[in-house]
Amino acid sequence: MRAARLTSAAATPTGPGADPVVLVAHGSRDPRAADATRALAEAVSAARPGTPVWASWLDHTEPGPTEVLRDLAVAGHRRAVLVPLLLTAAYHHRVDIPAAVAAAAQAGPPLAVRVTDVLGPADGTVDPGLLAGLRRRLGEAQPGRFDALVLAAAGTRDARARRSVGQVADALGVEFGVPCRVAYASAAPPAAGVAVSRLRAAGARRVAVSAYFLAPGLFHDAVTEAACAAGAVAVAAPLTDAPEVVGLVLRRVDDQPGGRGATPAG
């Protein structure tokens, strides 16, 4: 498997509770994004010794999830848990990931694949670990005192996904006791610079930006440039392998909500 594996355990079943975990990221032309996904996978593997952990990508970086799932089935695994490293349940979660699982079922031994919720709000609930990770990264940016926040996300045309970003912004605003507005790097308004400018025009003097990204890349770069040009006092780094995100991934692995069964591949 093209160096996707993040654990030294043998690629065969190792007993109850050791079903392999396949992390699936969006993928980017920017190599920093793949490095961030590998770092998160390394951290998940270290936090769950004995569990095989693999990184995969939907685009731009290999291997893809279909290849990883097929190879796991050939290696003798009968079950796997697939965790979408996505912050909204938009197109990639609804279409691309099920398609990858279905493609893995077309050949090779059977493999029961349980696809977890995304890392963003599931069933309308914002995970406390997600908020804690955002709080960590914002603190590392050292904004000092601020009186307003912008939660900057990648962007989506999916209205339900945008509402989930709004839920995170609302929760983050409550966490800090300041207004928190959403901005997007693409696909939907407002842009980060516009959101910062609007808060400043409304009376905020020190606006900080929380980055709702799992990995660095062109979108985060564009948000940083625009927000700083509009007068933001600080822009947080992406979540990457923050300990709170590692914990959230493992909660998704362990969670088996009622009514969500494994999706058989093969």
C-alpha positions in Angstrom: 0.0 0.0 0.0 2.2 2.9 -1.1 3.3 4.0 2.4 -0.2 4.9 3.6 0.1 2.7 6.7 0.8 4.4 10.0 1.4 1.4 12.3 3.9 -1.4 12.4 1.3 -4.1 13.1 1.0 -6.9 10.5 -1.7 -6.3 7.8 -3.8 -9.2 9.1 -6.5 -9.4 11.7 -5.1 -9.0 15.2 -8.1 -9.8 17.4 -11.2 -8.0 18.7 -11.1 -4.3 18.7 -8.3 -4.2 16.1 -10.3 -3.5 13.0 -8.3 -1.2 10.7 -9.1 2.5 10.6 -9.0 4.2 7.3 -8.8 8.0 7.4 -10.1 9.7 4.3 -9.1 13.3 3.5 -10.3 15.5 0.7 -6.8 15.9 -0.9 -5.0 18.9 -2.3 -2.4 19.8 -4.8 -0.6 21.5 -1.9 1.8 18.9 -0.3 1.4 20.5 3.1 -2.2 19.1 3.2 -1.1 15.5 2.7 1.6 16.0 5.3 -1.0 17.2 7.8 -3.2 14.2 7.1 -0.2 11.8 7.7 0.6 13.6 10.9 -3.0 13.2 12.1 -2.9 9.5 11.2 0.4 9.1 13.1 -1.2 10.7 16.1 -4.3 8.5 15.9 -2.1 5.4 15.6 0.0 6.4 18.6 -3.2 7.0 20.7 -4.6 3.6 19.8 -1.7 1.0 19.9 -2.4 -2.2 18.1 -5.0 -0.7 15.7 -3.9 -0.5 12.1 -4.4 3.1 10.9 -4.2 4.1 7.2 -4.3 7.5 5.5 -6.1 7.9 2.1 -7.3 10.8 -0.1 -10.2 11.4 -2.4 -8.1 13.4 -4.8 -4.6 14.6 -5.7 -2.7 12.2 -3.3 -2.5 8.4 -3.3 -3.6 5.9 -2.2 -7.4 6.5 -2.5 -9.8 4.8 -0.1 -10.9 2.2 -2.6 -7.3 0.9 -3.0 -6.8 0.8 0.8 -10.1 -1.1 1.4 -9.3 -3.6 -1.4 -5.9 -4.2 0.0 -7.2 -4.7 3.5 -9.7 -7.3 2.3 -7.0 -9.1 0.4 -4.8 -9.0 3.5 -7.4 -10.9 5.5 -9.4 -8.3 7.3 -13.2 -8.7 7.4 -14.1 -5.3 8.8 -12.8 -1.8 8.7 -13.9 1.6 10.0 -13.7 4.6 7.6 -13.5 8.0 9.1 -14.1 11.0 6.8 -11.7 13.7 7.7 -14.3 16.3 6.7 -15.8 19.1 8.7 -19.1 19.2 6.8 -21.4 16.4 5.5 -21.6 17.8 2.0 -20.9 16.3 -1.5 -17.8 14.4 -0.6 -19.4 12.7 2.3 -22.7 12.0 0.5 -21.3 10.9 -2.9 -17.6 10.4 -3.2 -17.0 8.3 -0.1 -20.0 5.9 -0.7 -18.7 5.6 -4.3 -15.3 4.6 -3.1 -16.7 2.0 -0.7 -18.9 0.6 -3.5 -15.9 0.5 -5.9 -14.0 -1.6 -3.3 -16.8 -4.1 -3.3 -16.5 -4.8 -7.0 -13.6 -7.2 -6.6 -11.8 -9.2 -3.9 -12.9 -10.8 -0.6 -15.8 -9.3 1.3 -15.1 -6.4 3.7 -17.7 -4.8 6.0 -17.0 -1.1 6.0 -18.5 1.2 8.7 -18.4 4.8 7.6 -18.5 7.2 10.5 -19.9 10.7 10.8 -17.7 13.5 9.7 -15.8 15.5 12.3 -18.1 18.5 12.1 -21.5 18.6 13.9 -23.2 15.2 13.8 -27.0 15.3 14.3 -26.7 19.0 15.1 -24.2 18.4 18.0 -20.9 20.2 18.0 -18.3 17.9 19.6 -16.6 19.6 22.6 -13.3 18.3 21.3 -13.7 20.2 18.1 -14.3 23.4 20.0 -11.3 22.7 22.2 -9.1 22.2 19.2 -10.3 25.5 17.7 -9.6 27.1 21.0 -6.1 25.6 21.2 -5.2 26.9 17.7 -6.6 30.3 18.4 -4.6 30.5 21.7 -1.4 29.5 19.8 -2.0 32.4 17.4 -1.7 34.7 20.5 -4.4 37.3 19.5 -4.5 38.8 23.0 -7.8 40.3 23.9 -10.4 40.3 21.1 -14.0 41.4 21.0 -15.2 39.5 17.9 -14.4 36.3 16.0 -14.6 35.0 12.4 -14.8 31.3 11.8 -13.3 30.9 8.4 -14.2 27.7 6.5 -13.4 26.3 3.1 -16.9 26.8 1.7 -19.7 24.8 0.2 -22.8 25.3 -1.8 -24.7 22.8 0.4 -27.1 24.8 2.6 -27.2 22.1 5.3 -23.4 22.0 5.5 -23.3 25.8 5.8 -25.8 25.6 8.7 -23.4 23.1 10.4 -20.6 25.6 10.1 -22.9 28.2 11.6 -23.6 25.9 14.5 -19.8 25.8 15.2 -19.5 29.5 14.9 -22.4 30.0 17.4 -20.8 27.6 19.9 -17.4 29.2 19.5 -18.9 32.6 20.1 -20.6 31.4 23.3 -17.3 29.8 24.4 -15.5 33.2 24.2 -18.5 35.4 24.9 -18.0 37.4 21.7 -19.9 37.7 18.4 -18.6 35.1 15.9 -19.4 35.3 12.2 -18.8 32.7 9.5 -16.6 33.4 6.4 -15.7 31.1 3.5 -12.7 30.8 1.2 -14.8 29.7 -1.7 -18.3 28.7 -2.9 -20.3 31.0 -0.6 -20.1 34.5 0.8 -18.8 36.3 2.8 -15.1 36.1 2.3 -12.9 36.4 5.4 -11.8 39.9 4.7 -15.4 41.0 4.2 -16.5 39.3 7.5 -13.6 41.0 9.4 -14.5 44.4 7.9 -18.2 44.1 8.8 -17.4 43.3 12.4 -15.0 46.2 12.6 -17.6 48.5 11.0 -20.1 47.3 13.6 -17.8 48.5 16.4 -15.4 45.6 17.0 -11.8 46.8 17.5 -10.0 43.5 17.7 -11.2 40.7 15.4 -9.5 37.3 15.5 -10.0 34.6 13.0 -10.4 30.9 13.9 -9.5 28.6 11.0 -12.1 25.8 10.4 -9.6 23.8 8.3 -8.0 20.4 9.0 -4.9 21.1 6.9 -3.0 24.0 5.5 -3.2 24.9 1.9 -4.2 27.6 -0.6 -7.6 28.3 1.1 -6.1 28.9 4.5 -3.4 31.0 2.9 -6.0 33.1 1.1 -8.0 33.5 4.3 -4.9 34.6 6.2 -4.0 37.2 3.6 -7.5 38.7 3.3 -8.2 38.7 7.0 -5.0 40.4 7.9 -5.4 43.0 5.2 -8.8 43.8 6.6 -7.3 44.3 10.1 -7.6 41.0 11.9 -5.3 40.8 14.9 -4.6 37.1 14.4 -5.5 34.1 12.2 -5.3 30.7 13.8 -3.5 27.7 12.2 -5.5 24.7 10.9 -6.5 22.0 13.3 -4.1 19.3 11.8 -3.1 16.9 14.5 -4.2 18.8 17.6 -4.8 16.3 20.5 -8.4 17.3 20.6 -8.9 16.3 17.0 -7.2 12.9 17.6 -9.7 12.3 20.4 -12.6 13.3 18.1 -11.4 10.8 15.5 -11.3 8.1 18.0 -14.7 8.9 19.3 -16.0 8.6 15.7 -14.3 5.2 15.5 -15.9 4.0 18.7 -19.3 5.5 18.1 -21.9 3.2 16.6 -25.1 5.2 16.5 -28.4 3.3 16.4 -29.6 2.7 12.9 -26.1 3.0 11.3 -24.8 -0.3 10.4 -21.7 -1.5 8.4 -21.8 -1.0 4.7 -20.6 -4.3 3.1 -17.9 -4.0 0.5 -17.5 -7.1 -1.4 
